[in-house]
């Protein structure tokens, strides 16, 4: 499982740190959208360059990968994390257009609300093996 995230966004980087703390199995790997690995994965899955979303690449039963975007990506990540966070999976009952509208509302304002890094922060040393460049 590979999570592509906006490496310049403090909110997205906070989400990555959250996942690193709570993903006890180490199931999720990471790559900034802006990295070579991120660009290649976006190209391979037809995700546009201007995607303002987390992109979660998950392996299917048939061995193929598929891309989950916006609220579907967030819900899949909560499922991986498990524990008490699984309560938030109740949002799956909400229609996807509603969930994605809320996601997009936050995504469009994330730089205004949380700022923007000049460069993608380096991952914590103990987790560098989980990041692709």
N, C-alpha and C positions, 0 to 999 in steps of 0.2 A: 504494500500500500504506500503510495507516494502522495504527499501533500505539496502542491504548488501554492505559494503564498506571495504577497506583495512584500518584498524585502525592505522597501522604503517606508512602510506603514507601521507605526508603533502599535496600533491595534492588532494587526496581523502578527507582528512579532510577539506580542503578548499572548496571542492564541497559541503560537508555536511553543512558547515557554510553558504555558498551561498544559499542553498535550505532553510535552517532555516530562513534566512532573507526574502526570496521572496515567500515562500509557505504560503500565507496569510490565507488559510483555514486550515492549519495544517494537510493536507492529507497524508503527508509522515512521516513514522516512520523509525527508523534507528537501525541497529545492525552491529557491526564490524564482518567481515568474521570470525575472530578468536574467537569470543565469543561463548558461549554454544548455544545461540539462532541462531547465524549465522551458526554454524556447523550443527545444527538440520535442519534448513531451506535448506541448501545446500544438505544435505542427502535426505530430503523429495522430492526435485525437481531434483535430479540427477546431481547437479552441482559439478564438480570435486574439490577436495581439493586444487589443484594448480591453480584454476581459477584466472586469473590476470585481472578480470573485475568487474565492478559494477554489481550487480545482483539486479534487481528490480522485486519484487514479486507483481503482480497485480491480482486483483479479476476479474474473468470473469463473463459474464452475467449469466452463469449457476451455479455460486457459487463456482466454482473451481478456484484455483490459478494457474498462470503460471509464469514462470521465463523469464524475458527479460534480455539479456546480451549485453554488449558492446554498440554500437551506438544505438541500439533499446532502451536500458535503458536510455541513455542520452536524446534521442528525446522524450520519454515518460515523463521524468522529466521536460523537457522544456514545454511540453504541460500542465502539472499540474501547473507549475509556471505561465504560461500565460504572459499577458502584452506584452511589447516590445520584450521580449525574444522569443515570438512566431515566430518572423521573421526567427529565426534559424531553424524552422521546414521545411523550404525550402530544407534543406539537405535530407529530405525524398525522394526527386526525384533521388538522387544519388543511384546507386546500392549498396545494403548491403555489398557485398564483398569489394567495395572501401571504404565505411564508416568504416567497421570493420578493414580493413588494416590500415587506419589512426589511429583508436583507439588503435590497438595493437602496432603500432609504438611508440606511446606515452607511453602506459602502460609498454612496455619493458624497457623504459629509465627513468621512473618516479623517481626511487631511485637515479639514477645518476644525474638527473637534479634538483631534489627537496630535496634530502636527505631521511632520514628514522628516525622515532622516535624510541626510545628504548622501549617505552610502549605506548599504546593507550591513547591519551589525554582524560581527563574527559570532558563530554559535558557541555555546559554552564548551570548553575543552573536553569535558567528560562525555559530550554528546556529538562531537564532530564526525564520528563514523556514521552517524545517521543522516548526514547532510550530503547532498550531491552538488557538484559545482557546475 
